[in-house]
Amino acid sequence: MKKLQRSLGLSSVISICTSSALGSGLFILPAIAIVHTGSSAWLAFFVAGLSVLPAALSKAELATAMPESGGTYIYLERTFGPLAGTVAGLGVYLVMLLKSAFALVGFGAYLSVIASLPLLPTAMGLLVVILALNVLGVGKVGGVLVVSVIISITGLFILATGASFSVRPELLEPFFANGLGEFIYVIALVFVSYAGITKIAAVAEEVKQPGRNIPRGILLSLLLIMVLYSVVNFVLAGNIPQKDFVGDLKPIYSLAERLGGSSLGVVFSVLGVVTMTSMANAGVLAASRFPFAMSRDQLLPDLLGRLHERFMTPIWSILLSGLVVAAAILTMDVEGIAKFASAFILLLFLLENVVVIVLRETRVQWYKPEYKSPLYPWMQLVGIVSGIAIMAAMGLTVLLAVVSISVPGLILYAAFSRLRTDRKGVLGFRGRRKDLVDVDATPKPRHHVEVVDLSVDASVVVALFGKEKTPEVLTELGVVLAGGGKVEVAYLTELPEQTVLDDLDEDTPVIRSLRRRLLAMAEKENVEMSFDPIVTHDLFKSINDISQRLHSQWLVVEWAGKGRGAFTFHNPMGWLQDHLSCNLVTVRDRGVRYYRKILVALKGTDVDRFVIDTARQYARAFDAEITFCRYVDSPLSEEGRARENEYLEKFSKYCRIDAKTMICEGDNEVDQLVAASIEYDLLILANYDEPNRLKRIFGTAHDEIMSQVACTAISIKAPK
């Protein structure tokens, strides 16, 4: 497959980001904002910029993890599946093109100052030039944008500096001209000005050193635009009375004319035309990558994914984008539709914060961003809450925008895309998996399980995911459970659904080293063992298939816990944990290498026999002494103590091994068992179902014990 060339440096990245925000946000919207809220317009722009910051940081992280053309479409499709990707991709595509059309028509107010050129033919002519630049290559576009952005920013800062000396304090009062309600409304209104700041993510596949240039470009552009918006709005409000902005669609011209007469006004009208054209140029550049990316993912016809033989640009996608912009210019009330459609962008910014949380907390192996958003997850949560607040301020506009722009995507998916793809997305793989327990479900090849010898059953499967601290310990504990039977060690590597499995080298140096060490251990212990690296799109399905087809009795995995930078406890088996056909053993390795004292925690349920049988296997294998333990809430009566001792003695006899007993009495089970574990080398306990969903996400008592235990711990769970 032909790929786009990486030709955009940091300067081009900043230019694409800023040019997308310099247009209507500076040359038209300030007048509308000042009419609504007075001199506080500068603060409204600043607060709106702060509310964009979480999404900007999230998108910078996502872009370095998935530096591919498509931006928001890619992130939502990989996370939520093709339906969400189709709706979001087509929605963002239409929104970007409508804003480009708005920019081409919006410069009419400034063009009227320069010459009496007909608006529509001039806009169409500029569109042809923009399409030609995009076909010639993104490098050409980037070069043009760098020049236009430098000219625009320099000119605006010079104008703002000059205007700052003539600010009239009386024009700045009252600060909230129409009350706090109008101020909040203006924040929601001008939020759309920042929508283009993260457009660079749509062309991430064409950025040099994306892990460095994308986050720097987005953050520097956001800071620059926030300062520019605030300064320009402040000097506008301080130089021109609020009433004079009513109906004024060229406030920058009005300011320049007041400062330097009609000549200076003409200069900044030219600047407005150049800036608006740059905004349209950046919009077409970013938007054309959405059909290109969706075509490669089989959600749109293959034609849109083809590159020009010479220029290596998605020519058909660019031409389609040009037709959409032309149709919008000729037939639509572009200004109204562009503002209406921008509400959809607000929702997508919110969802991008959600995507970062989902990808981090599910711990998918392939999600490895070079840049990580700071203050996670609080930054994302602030973005989600502020996004909801802004949408509430916009009222029904958001609902109407989401419904109207989503409908084409839903129709496209139902009529075309769903017939060409069976992808699930991260949530589809990590959520409820009826296909893994439904005997009538049609199997679909998403892994290379055929590398495993399925002709010989394995008593134990040890699943390695690549982040285990000591895979030898997991394997050794699995060997004990095998009781002389075969042990299958599966090293699983998870890839995104769009990646061809054959493209990955399965025999990496890490895998070769691990294979050598484990097979040497097997030879020394005289154990039948096989080691197989497996590349998969569907981690859970691969594990389930291997354990079922090898008729395994045990599946051994390492305990994951919270992990660095996460706020939820990670269950490596997810939903599958409660639906396996074999026993699940989760190991929390604490670096103990000699197991002489084993503590067995009993709960007084039917599972206790299973726990004791497992503990007996380990005690015999390691020649270790066993202590049976029961936690009870204090205070414990004498009658209760006698009953507990009787229960423990019963199982001590059942175990047929000399065993000690102990009652842990206190107010907190976690604290008592953790304290008791200090004197032992191995803790064995059962993993019970937790009915409380919040506890299952943020941590059950079992999770806390596994997290804080002082010795190595083994948690076991029998199949239902």
N, C-alpha and C positions, 0 to 999 in steps of 0.2 A: 504493500500500500504506500502510495506517495505521501510524503509528509510536508507540512509547511516549513519554510526556512526560518530560523531564529535570526532576525535582523534588527530587532528593536533594543536599543540600549536604554540607560536610565533617563537620559534627556527626552527620548521619544516617548517613554512610558509616562513621564510627568506631563508631556505635551498632550498626549491623548486624554489623560485624566482631566487636566485643567481645561482643555478646549471644550470638553463636553459640558463643563459647568460655567464657562465664561459667557455663553450666549444670552439666552433669555433671562437667566438669573441675575445678570448685571445690567443689561440694556433695556429690559422691559419691566420685570417684576418689582424693582425697588419703588417705582411710582405707585403701583397697586398696594404694596405693603405700607407705605407711608400714609396713603389715603385711609387705610383701615386702622392703623395704630399710632400714627404720628412718629415722633423722633425715636421711639423705642423699636423701630424697624430694625436698626442695626443689631440690637440685642436678640430680636426674633431670629435673624439670620444666624447669629452666633450660637444660640441654643439649638437651632435646627442642626447646625454642624456638629455640635456635641452629641446629639441623638444619632447621628450617622456614624460616629466613631466606632461603636461596637460592631456594626455591620462591616465597616471598612476593615477593622482588625480581623474579623472572622473571614471575610472574603480574601484577605491577604494570606491567611493560613491555608484556606481551601485551595487557593490558586497555586501555592507552592507544593501542596500534596498532589494536586491533579492539574499540572500545567498543560492543559489541552484547550483547543478551541471550543467555545461553547459556554464558558463561565457558569452562570447560574444554572443553566440547563444541565450541565454536567454534574454539578453538585447535588441537585435535587433528584436527578435520574439515578445516580449511583446510590443514593441514600434511600429514597422512597419508592423507586421503581419506575418503569417506563410510562405509566399513566401520568404520574406527577411530572416526570420529565417532559412529556409531550405538551402538557398544558402549560407548564412554566416556560419551556423553550419557545413555543409559538407565541405565548403571551409577551415575553420579553422582546422577542423579535418585532412584533407589531408595535409595541410601545416605543422602542428605540427608533423605528422608522417614522412613526407619527411625530416624535419629537424632532427628528431631522427635517421632516416636512414643515413643521411649525417654525423651525429656524430659518428655512429657505423663504417662507412667506413672511415671517416676522421681521426680516430686515427691510420690508417694504417701507416702514415708517422712516427709517434712516435713509433708504435709497431715494425717497421723495425729496429729501433736502438737497441731494447732489444733482439729480437729473430727473426729467420726467419720462423715464423709461417705463414701458409697460411691465407690470409686476409679474404676471404669469410666464410670459416668454422668457423674461430674464431669469426667473427661478428655475425654469426647465433647462435653460442653457447652462446655468451653474451646476445643475444636477448631472448633466452630461459630462462636464469637466471632472466632477467628483468621481463618477463611475470610471472614467478613463484612468484617473490616478489610482483608484483601488485595483483595477485590473493590472496596471503596470507593476504593482507590488507594494507591500506594506511599508517597505523602506522609503519609497517615494512619498507615500502619505505621511510617514513619520517626519521626514525632512521638511515638508510643507508645514506641518503642524508646529514643529519647533520654531520656525521663523514667525508664524502668525501669532503663536502664544507669547513669544518674547515681545513682539511689537505691542500686542494688546495689553499685557500686564504692565509693561513699561509706561505706555501712554496713560493707563488708568491711574497708576500710582503718581505720575506727574500731575495729572488733573486733580487728584485728591489732595496732594500736597499743596498745590496752589489754592485750592478751595478752602483748605483748613484755615488760612489766614483771614478769610472773610466770613467765617461762621458767626452768625448772630444768635447770642444766647437766648433771646426772647422767642426765637423760632423753635427752640428745643423744649419748650414748656407748653402744655403739660406732657410729661414723659409718656404716659399711657393715655393718649388722646381720647380714645373711645372705651376705656376700661380694660380690665384684665381679660375678659372674655374674648374681645377682639384681638388682643395680643396673642392669646393661645391659638386662635383661628389662623393668624398670620404665620405662626410657627408651622402649622400644618400645611399652609399654602406654599410657603417658600421652601419647605422640605424637598420639593421636587427639583429645586435648583442643584442639589447635591447628588441627584440620581446618577449622573454620569461619572462621578469620581471613581467608581470601581469598574468602569467599562473595560479597563485594561485586562481584566480577568477573562473576557471573552476572546482575547487574542493572545492568551498566555502561551500558547504553543509557538508563538513567533517572537518571544522575548528572550534575549540573551540572559543567561544566569538568572532564571526566574526566581529562585529562592532568595536572591539578594535584591534584584531590581524591582520586583512586583511590590513587596511590602514597603520598601523605601519610597517607591513612586507614589503609591496610594496615600501613604501617611504625609509625605511632603506636600503632595497636591492638596490634600484636605486642609492642612495647616495654612497653606498659601491662600486657598480660596476663602477659608473662614476669615482670615485677616482682611483680604481684599473686599469681601462682601460687607464686613462690618464697617470698615473705613469709608467706603464709597457711600453706604447708606447714611452714615453719620454726617458726612459733608453735604449730601443732598438735602437732608432734613434741616441742616443748619444754614443753608443758603437760599432755599426756595420755600415759600409758605406752603403749608399743607394743602390748601385749597387749589393751588396752581397745578397740583399733580393729577387732579381729577381729569380723566380722559387723555392724559399724556402718555403715549406709548414710546416716547423717545427721551427719557429723563436725562441720559448722559449728554445728549445734544443740548437740552435746555440748560444744564449746568455749564457746559463749555461756552455756550453763547453768552450767558450772563457774565462769565469771567473774561472772555476775550473777543466777544463780538461774533458776527456771523462767520468770519473766516475760521476761527477756532472751532465753531460749531460744525462746519463742513468737514474739518479734519477728523473730528471724533465721529461724525456720521460715516465717513469712510472706514474708520476703525470698527464701528458697529457692523458694517456690511462684511468686512473681512472676518470678524470674530464669529458672526452668525454662520458664515459659510464654513468656517473651521469646525463649528459645532456640528453642522450637518455632515461634514466630511468624516469626523470621528464617529458619528452615529452610524453611518453606512458601513464604515470599516468594521465596527464591533458587531452590528446586527447581522451582516452577511455571514459571520462565522457560526451563527446558530443553525441555519439550515444545513450548512456544511457538516457540523458535528452530528446533527440529528440524522442526516443521511448515512453517515458512517455507522451509526448505531441501528440502522434499518428502520428508522421511524419515519423517514421521508424517502422519496424515490432516489435511486443511486445517482442519477444525473447531477443532483445538487452537491454530491460529494466529490465530483471530478475536479482536478486541478488543471490549469492551463499548462500546456507542454513547455512553453518558454518561460513564462513569468511565475509559474508555480503558485498561482492564486486561484481561489475557488470562483472561477469566472461565472458559472451558471447561477451560483448563489448570489453573487454581486449583481448580476443582471436582474434576477428576480427582485432583489431589494430595490433596485432602481425603479422597476415597474410599480411596486407598492407605493413608493414615495411619490412617483408621478401621479398615480391614481388619487392619492390623498390630496395632493396640491390642487388637482383639477376638479375634484368632486366633493371634498369634505370641508366642514368648518373646523379647520385644523387646530386652531388655538383652543377651542373648547374641548375637542376630543383629546388633544395632547394633555391638558390638565386633568381631564377625566381619567385617562389611561395611566397617568403617573401614580394614582392611588394603588395600582397593581404593583408598581415598583416598591412601594412602602411595605406591602405584604411580603414581597420576596426578600426584602432586607430582613424582616423579622424571621422568615423561614431559614435564611442563611445562618442566623445565630443558632437556631434549633439544630441545623445540620451539624455544626461543629460539636454541639453537645452530644448528639447521637453518635457520631463517628468516634469521638473520644471515649465515650462511656461503653460502647459495644466492643472497643479494642480490636477492630478489624485489623488484620496483619498488614494489609497493603497501605493503610493510612499512615504515612510517614512524612508529615509536613516539614520542610526545612525551616519554616518560620512558625512559631506558635504564639497565638494571641496571649498577651499578658493578662494577669488578674482573672484567669479562668476559674470557675464559671461565672463569676460575678459580672464581668464585662458583658457576657452574652445575656445574662438574665436582665441586666439593666436595659440592653438593647431590645429585648422582647417586651418588657414592661413599658418602656417609652414608646415603642412602636404601637402597642395596643392603645396607649393614651392618645397618640396623635391620630390614629384611625378613628377613635371615638369622637375626637374634635371635628373630624371631617364628615361625620354622620353617614347618611345613606350613600354618599358618593363612593365610599369604599366598597360597599356591598354591590352596588350597581356596576362598578368597574370590574370587580372580581368575576361576577357572573357573566358580564358581556364579553370580557377578554378570554375567559376560560372556555366558553362554548365552542369556539373554533377548534381549540385543542382537544376537547372531549370528542367532537365529531371526527376529527382526524384520527384519533386513537381508535375509536370504535370501528371506523370504516376501513382503516388501512394499517396503522402501526401495530395493533395487537395481533394481527395475522402474521407479522414478520418477526416477532420477538417473543421469547418466553422468559425474559429476565425478571428477577424478583426485587432487586435492590437490597441494601443491607438490612432494612427492617423486615423484608420478606424472608430473608434467610435466618435472621435472629429471632423472629417472632414465632407465633404458633405455626407448626409444620404438620398439617394434616396429611400431606403427601408422604411423610415418613412413617406414618402409622396406618395409612389406608392401603390395604392389600390390593385394591383395584387401581391405585394410582399408577400412571404410566411412567416408568423410569426414564429419566433424561440424562444423557452423559454430561456430567459437569466435573468429572474428576478422572484421574488416571489410576483407578483402583486396580486395573488389570496388571499393574506391576507386582501386585501381591500374589503369592502362590496360594490359591484358594483350594488346592487339592488336599491339603493337610490342615486339620482343625488346630486352633490355638486356644489353650485354656485362658490365656491372659493377653490382652492387647494393651500396650503402653503407648499412649498418644502424646507425642511431643510437638509443641507449637513454635519452638524456636527461641523462647525466652526463659526456658528452664535454667535455674542456677546450677543444678547438679543433676543432669539426666541419668547419671549412673545410679543415684540414690533411688529415683523412681523405678528404674529397671530392676534394681536389687529387691525392692519391696514387692514388685510384681512377680519376680521369680519365686518368692516365698509362697505367694498365693497359687502359683501354677502347680505346686506340689509334684514336680517332676514332669509336668506336661510342657508343651511348646509355648514359647513366649514370642508374640509378634510386636516389634517396635515399629510404629508408624510415625515418620517425621513429616508433618503436614505443613504445606506452604499454601496460603490463601492468596488468590489473585482477583482483581476486579473482573466482573463478568465479561467486559469487552476485550480482555487480554486473551490471546490465543495461548492455551496451555503449553503447546509445544515450543513456544518462544522462550521459555524459562529453562535455564540449565539446572537440571535436577541434582547434578553431582558437583556441588560447590565444595570448596576446601573445608568449610565447616561441617558439611555432611560427611565428607570422606573421613575427617578426623573422628567424628562421633561414631561412625560405623566401625572404625578400627578399634576404638576403645571398648565399645559395647560387645563386639564379637570376641575380643580378647577376654573380657570378663566372662562371657558365656563359656568359652573354652576352658577357662580356669575352674569355673564352677560346675563344669560338665552338664550344661543346660542346652537344650535345643532352642535356638533363637534365630529369628530372621529379622533383618533391618531393611525397611523399604521407605524411601522418600516418595511422598505423594503430593502432586500439584493439583490444586482443586479450586473451583469457583465456589463450591458449597461445602464448607467445613463440616457442618453437622451431618449432612448426608453421607459424606465420605466416612466419618467415624461410625455412623449407624450401619452403613453397608458392610464395612469391614468386620465389625463385631458380630453382626448377624450371619454373614456368609462364612465366617470362621467358627461359628457356634461357640463363641467365647463365653466364659462364665464371669470374667472380670474385665473391667475397663479401668485403667489407672491413668490419672491426669494430675498435674500440679495445681495446687490452690493458687488462685490469682490475686484475690484480695482487692483492695482499692487501687493500688498502684500509684505511682507518682503523677500528680496533676489531675487525678480523678476524684470525684466526690461520691461515687456509688461503688458498692462492692460488686466485683465482676465474677460472674459464674461462667467459667469457660465452656460449659455445656449448655447454658441457656435453657430454653424450653425443653430441649431434648433430655435434660437431666431426669425429668419425671416420666419419661416415656421410653427409656432404654429397655432392651430385652435381657440385659445382663446386670450384674452388680457393679456399682460405680464406687471407686476408691479415689478420694481426693487427698493429696499429700501436701502437708505444710512442712517444708524442710527447714530445720533450724540449725543445720550444720553438725548434728550429732552423728557420729560414725560407729559407736558401739552401743548397742541396745541391751542393757543389763536389767533395767527396771522399767516395767510397763504399767501404766495407769489406765484402767478401763472404766469409763464413765457410763453408768447405767441409768436408764430413765424410768424403769418400772413398767415397761410395755412389752408387747410380744417381740419387738425387734431385739430385745436384750440377748436372747439366745443366739441370734445371728452375730451380734457384736462379740459375744464370748467365744463362739466358734472361730471367728477370725482372729481374735486375740490369742487363742490357744495355738493357732498355726505359727504366729510370730514368736510366741514364747518358746515353742519347741525348736524353731529354726535358729533362734539367737541364744538359746539356753538362758532365758531371762526369767526373772521372778515377776509375778502378776499381783497387782492390787486392784480389787474391785471397789469402786467408789460410787456413792449416791449423794447427790445434793438435795438438801431439804431446807425449807425456810425455818428460821429460828423465830420464837423459841420452840424446841422440840420436847414434848412430854416424854416421861419415862416409858409409857406404853408405846408411843410412836417410835422411840429409839429401839425398843425391843423388836418391834415389827420390822424396822429397817434392817437390823442386824440379822434377823431370821431370813429376810429376803436375800441378803448378800451371802449368807452361809449356804443357802440352798444352791446358788449358782456356783459357789466355790466348790461344792461337791460335784456339781454337774460338769465342771471344767476338767475334773480328774487330774488336776495339777495343784500342787501346794500353792495356795493363794492367800493373800492377806485381804482384809476388808477395811474400809474407811468410810465414815460419814462426814461429809462436808456440810457444816451447818452455818447459815449466815443469811444476809439480806439480799445478796446479789450472786447469782449462779456464776456469772462470768468471772467476777473477782475471786470467788472461792476456788474454781477450777484452775484459773491461771496461777494462783498462789500455790496450789497443790502441785502443779506441773513442774515447779522449780526442782523438786526432789526426784524427778523421773526423766528417763531418756526418750520415752515414746508414750504419747497419749492416743488412745483409740476411743472414738465416740461415733454415735450414729448421727446422720443428717436427716432431720425430721422436716416434714412439710410445714411451711409457715403460711397460715391463712391470710395474714395481714400483708397486702400488696406493697404498702409503703415500706414495711420492714424488709421485705424481700429485695427492694431496690436499695435502700439506704443502710441495711445491715440488721440481721437477726442476732439473737444471742449466740447462735452457732457461729455466725460470721465473726463476731467479736472475740469469741474464744479462739478461733483459728488465727485471728489476727494478733492476739496478745500472748498466746501460749509460749511458755519458756522453753519447751522441748519440741522435738519433731512430733507432728500430729497427723493421724490418719482418720479421715471421716469416711464412713461407709454408708451406702444407700442401696437398699434392695429394690429390684424392679417391682412395679405395682402389679 
